[in-house]
């Protein structure tokens, strides 16, 4: 592998697009990154749960929000709204939904989240 690798979301290695969702995955050696675009009206419960099953999202997310707002409700009782420019970590065991009428765009850096998100 080269000392510097550059990927691109213009031609991702994989794309998954359940309802109101677009997950673009870019693989670079041992690293995988994803850009998640979640449209207004998106929620994990209504858009992703029908694809993956279960009661809550069990993915570990590490990322940064570029635009839009997402509300996260965690099993441990914590709730948080993620806003543009904020880095975030979301532990498994959560539900989430888009707040307002702007799409949420987040870039995620946990390989397992990028590879497993919205996969049936």
N, C-alpha and C positions, 0 to 999 in steps of 0.2 A: 504494500500500500504506500502511496505517496505521503510525503510529510504534510501536505495540505490537500484537503478534498473539499470541493464545493458541489453542493446539490442545488436543485431548483424546484420550486413548486409549480413552475410553468409546465413541467412534464414529470409529475410525481410517479413513483414506482407503483403505487396502488391508490385507489380512491374508493371510498365506501360512501353511499348516499342514502341512508334511510330517510324517512320523513323529516323534512326541515333541517337536515344534517348533511354536511359535506366534510368528510375526513380525508385529507390528502397526506399520504405517507411518503417520505423520502428516506431512502436507506443509503448510508455512506459508511462502508466497512462495518465495524461493530456498533455503529451508532444509528439510531432511527429517530427521526423527528416527525412531528405531524402539525398540520394546520387544521384546526377545527373551526368551521363556520356554522354557526347555529342560528337559524332564522327566528324572528319574532314568533311567539307562540310555541317555541320548542320547549319541551321538558323531557327529562330522562324517562319519566314514567310513561308519557304518551308516545315518544318517538323511538326510544332505544329499548326499553323493557320488552316490547313485542318482538324484538329481534333477538335479544340475548336471554330473556327470562329473568327470574329472580325478583326479589322485592326491592332491592337497592343496587346502585352501581357498586361493583366490587373492584374497580380499577383504581390504581394509585396514580394521581395526576400531579405533574410538576410542570408549570408553564408560566407564561406571561400573557396578559390580556392586551390585545391591540385596540379593540373597539367593542362597543356594546357593554352590557352589564348582565352578570349572571348571579342569581341567588342560589346559595348552597345550604342545604339542611342536612346535618350529619346525625348519624345514629347516637353519638355521644351527647346530643343536645345543643351543640354549637351551630350557629347559623352565621353566614357571612355573605355580603354582597361583594363581588369582584368587579372592579372598575377598570377602564382603560389605563394601561401603563403599570398595573399592579402585577408583580409576580405572585404565584400561588402554589400551595401544596394542598391537595385534597386527598385525604386518606380514604381507603375503601369503606363502604357503608354509608352512602349518601344518595340523596335525590337533589336535582338541580333544575332550574328553569330560567328562561330569559326574561329579564325585566325591561319593559318598555318596547318601543317599536324600531329599535336598531339591532341589526345582526351582531352577535357576539363573535369575534374572531380571536382565537387563542392559539398560541404556539406552544407545543408540549414537547418535553425533552426526556420523559421517562420512556425507555424503549418498549416496555411491556404495554403501556397505555397506547402508544402509537400502533403497535402490532395487533392488539386485541380489541380496541375500541370498536363497538358496533359490529362485531364479527359474530355471525350466527354459528 
